[in-house]
Amino acid sequence: MRADRLLSLLLLLQHRGRMTAPALARELEVSTRTVLRDVDALSAAGVPVYAARGRHGGFALLPGYTTDLTGLTHDEALALLVAGSQTAPPPSDGAPALASAMRKVVAALPQQRRAAATRDAGRILIRREGMVGRTDGPAAEAPDDEERLAVVRGAVFAGRRLRVHYAASGEEARWRTVDPVGLVNARGRWYLLATRDGADRTYRLSRILAVEELAEAADRPAGVDLQRAWEERRARFAATMPGLTVTVRVRSHARGALVHSVRQVIAEQVDGDGWLRLELEFTGLDHALGAVWALGPDAEAIEPPQLRAAVVERAAATAARYVAAPTAGPVP
C-alpha cells in the first residue's frame, strides 16, 4: 500500500537523517524510481523534504520537523524492540512488515526516549535455542522468579552493580558482587551476563536466591555486542561438556534443521536417493535425542545403540499415549 510506504519513508528520514535514494530503495524494497516519486508525493503533501546534491547528498527533512505517531511508553517501546531482536525470523513475507513496524516504533518516540529505548533493547537478547543449542522439547523447567528478574533487569538498564546470592552447580550458595552486561532469555530461561573482578561470568537466574541492586555504577564495557558475547560464552560452556558422537541418516531437505544445533559436523556423505549420512557431535544423549526426534520420519539414528533405543522408547511411549487416550466426541 502506497500510503504505508510513504509513512515508512518519512519515518526513515526522521530517524536516520539524510539518506540516498538507493539506500531508501533497499530499506523499502522498491526501485529507486519509486522512491523519487514518493519523495515528490511527500513534498506535494507539505512535508519539508529536500534533496542535497553532491558526493554526500541525499534526501533529508528540514531541521526540527518531527511527527508523533503514538503514545508508546518507554516500557511498551522496549518490549516491541526486544521482540524484534528475537533470532527466530518471521516468515519471509512478514520480514518487511516487521522492519516497517520497528521503524515506526523507534521514530514515533521523542528523541530522548528513543535513545533510551534503543540502548535498553540492546541489553536484552531473546534466543530460541538454549545454552547447549536445543530448540526442541521443553524449555525451562519452572518459571524464573519475577521479583528477582525485575531487580536484575532494573540494574541492567540503569547500569548499576548487583549483589547476588548465587548457588552454582555443585556448590554452596554465596554472595557475589557483579557488574551486569546484559540479560539473555535462552529458550525460556534467563541468564545474566556480567563481569566479576574483570572476568566474564554467566549466571542462571533460577540459581540466584537473592539479589540487591547497589548504588554504584557498573563497570560495563562500551559498545557491547550482546549477541556476540552470548555466543562466545555458549561456546566456552559447550567446550567444557563431554561430547557424544552419533551417526544419523537424514533426508536432504531436513539437513539444515538437524545440524542447526550440533556442536560440529564431523563427516557427511550421500546415502541413497534423497538421503545423507552424517556423523555429528552433540553435547549428550538428550541433546541428540531431541534433534533426531524433532525430524520424525525424516531422520534415523544409526549409532550409538543407546540413541536408537531412546528413540524407540520415546516413540513407543508416545504411541501408547495416543492409543490409550479417549477419542473426542462429535462436535455439536
N, C-alpha and C positions, 0 to 999 in steps of 0.2 A: 504494500500500500504506500502511495507516494507521500501522504501526509505523515506517516510514521517515519519514513526515510528523511524527510525534511527536518523533522524534530530531532532525529538522531544526528544529522549533520550539524544542526545548531548546537546541540549539546557537546559534540566533539570539539567544536571551535571554542565553546565556553570553557570546557575543562582543560584542553590541551594547548590552547592558544593557536598560533599560526601553523597551518598545515597546508601541504601542497595538494593539488588536485589528485595526483596518483596515490598519495597516502590516504586521502579521504575515500578514493575509489576502492582501495584494498579493504579498509575498515567496513565500508557499507556493502561490499561485494557487488559493485556495479561498475560500469565503464566510466572512464574519465569524462567522456562527453555528457553522460548523465549527471555527473557531479557539477559540471559547468552550468547545465540547465537548471539544476536545483539551486545553485548559488544565485542565479538570476531570479528565480522564483522567490527566494528569501528577500532579496533586495527589493523586489516589487511589492512585497508584503510589508515593507518598512523596517526590516531587520538591518541594522547598520553593519553589514559585512562588506569588506573591501578587499581588493587584490593588491598585493605588494609585488612589484617586479624585481627581477634580478636573481642572482645565484641563490640567495636565501629567502626568496619570495614565497608566496602562497596566499591563502585566504585567512582572514582574521576578523574578529569583531572589534568595533571601536572600544577603547578602554572604558571600563565602568559598566558596560552593558551586561546584564545578567537576566536569567529567567528562573523563577522559583516554581517548580512543578508540584512539590509535595510537602507535607508537613512531617516527614520522617524524623523520628527522634534519632539520637546517636545510636542507641541500642538496636533500633529497628534497621537502620542502615548497616550497622556492623553485622547483624545476623544475615542479611542478604549478601554482603560482601564475603563473609566467611563461607556461606553456601556456595558462592561462586568459586571458591578455592578447592572444592572437592575434586579428587582425582578421577572419580567416575564421570566420564564425559557424557553430555546429553546426547540424544540421538542426533545423527548428522543433520537432520532438518531442523533441529532445535538449537544448534550452536549459534546461528546468527541472532535468534531471539534472546538467548542468554546474554550474549555480548551486548546487545542493544539495551537489555534491562539493566545490566551493570553500569553502562554509561549513564543511564538516566538516574540511577540511584546516586552515583557519585556527583554528577553535575547538579542535581537538584538541591544538594546540601550547601549551606553557606560555607564560605571559604574556610573559616576556622574549624567548623565541624567536619568538613570534607577531609582536611588534613588529618584530624584526629581519628576519624573512622578508618581511613586508608591505612594509617600507621597501626592501629589496633588490629585490623584484619590481617596484617602481615605477621602478627604474633600468635595466630591460631591456624592450625592446619588440620584438615579432615582427610583421612585416608581410608580407603575401602579395605586394604589388607592390614593384617595385624603385624606385630613386631617380627614374626618369623615368616610373613608373607602369605598367610592363609587368607582366602577370600570366601571360603565356603563354610558351612557348618555354623554352630552357634558362635555368637560374639562374646562379649563379656559375660561372665557367669552371673554377676549381680551388678546392679547399677551403682555407679560411684556416688559417694556421699555429696549431695548437692550443696550443703553448707560449706564443706571443705573446698569443693570446687569453686564456689563463689569467692572465697577468700583468696585462693591461688590465682584465679582469673583476675581479680581486682589488683593484686600485686603485679601480675604480668603486665597489665595495661598501664598501671601507674608507674612502673619502673622502680619498685621498691623491693628490698630484700625480704626473704621469708625465713622463718624459723620453723622447721618441720620435725615432728616426732615420727621417724620412719623405721619400719620393720623390713629390712632387706631379707631376701630369701635365705633361710637357714641361720639368721642372726637375730639377736635380741634387739628390740626397738631402742633407738637412742636419738637424741636431739642433734640436728644439724642446722647450720645457718648457710643459706644458699642464695645465689644471685639468679633470679629467673631469666630465661631467654625466650621461652615460648611454650605454648600448650599444643599438644597433638592428640587428636582423637583417632585412634587406630582401631578400626573395626569395633567401635562402641566402647573402647577402653581408653581412658585419659592417661596421658603421660606428661609430666612436667620436664621440659628440657632446661637445664640450669648449669651453672658452674659453681664449684666449691673450691676455694683456695686456688682459683685459676684453672682447675681441671674440669673437663666435661663430665657431667653427671646426668643420668636419666632416672626419674622417679615415677613409679606407677602410682597413680593417685589412690587406688584401693589399698595401698600399703602405707599411706600417710594416715597415722592415727590421730594426729592433732596438728594444727598449723596456726601460726601467728604472722601477721604482716607487720614488719618493722618500719620505723620511720626513716631508716637510712636508704639512700638511693642505691639501686642495684648497679653493679658493675657489668653492664650489658654492652658487648662489642657493637660498634656502629655497623650498619649495613648488613645485618644478619640475614642470610637466606635460610629461612626456617625449613623449607623442603630439603635443601641440600644437607643441612645439619642433621635432620631426621634420618635421611638415607645413610649418611656416614655412620651414625650411631647404630642403626639397624645392622649395617654390615659388620661393625665391630662385635655386636652382640651375637650375630649368627656365627661368626668365626669361633666363638667360644663354645658352641654347641656341637655335640657329636653328630656327624652326618650319617645318612642312610642312602646307599646306592641301590637304585631299583631299575628294572627293565620293564618298559611299558610299550605295548602296541597301541597306536592311536591313529585314527583317521586323519588324513592330511589336513582337512579343513578345521580340525579341532586342535591342531598342534599349538597354535598360539595361546589358547586357553589353558593348555596343560603346562607349558613352560613359563607361563606368566609369573608364577610364584616360586619356581625352583631355585635352589642355590646355584646350580650350574648344569649345562647340558654337556655330558661327558663324551657321548658318541651318538651318531644318528645314521640310519640307513633306510633305504626303501625296502618294504616288506610286503610285497604283493600289491594287488590292484587297489590303489587309493589308501594304502596303509603305510605307516612308518614305524620303525622300531627304534626307540630311544633309550639310552642309558642316562639316567638322571640322578642328581644328588638332592635329597631333601634333608630337612633338619631332623626328621624322625618318622616313626611309623604313622602317627596320627596325621602329620603333615602330608605324607604320601597318600594315605587312605582318602583324605578329604579331596585332594586334587583329582585322583582317579575316579572316585565316586561321583564327583560333580559332572563328569562327562558321560555317565551312564553307558550305553552300548557302544559309544564312540571310542572307548578306551578299554584295554585289557591288561591287567597286571600280570607279568610273567615271572619276575623274580623280585624279591626273595619269597620263599613259600609262605612266610608269616603274613606278607601283604596280601597274597591271593586268599589266604584263609580269612583274613579280616574283611575283605570284600565280600566273600561268600557269607560270612556270618552276618554282616550288615544287611545284605540282600535278603537272606532268609528271615531275619527279624522284621524287615520292612514288609515282605510278602505276608508274613503271619499276621502282622497288624492289620493289613487291609482285608485279609480273608476273614479275620475274626470280627472286624468292625461291622455294626449293623448297617444295613442299607437304608438310604434315605427314602422316606415315603413319597408318594406323588405330590407334586406341587399343586396346592388348591387353585 
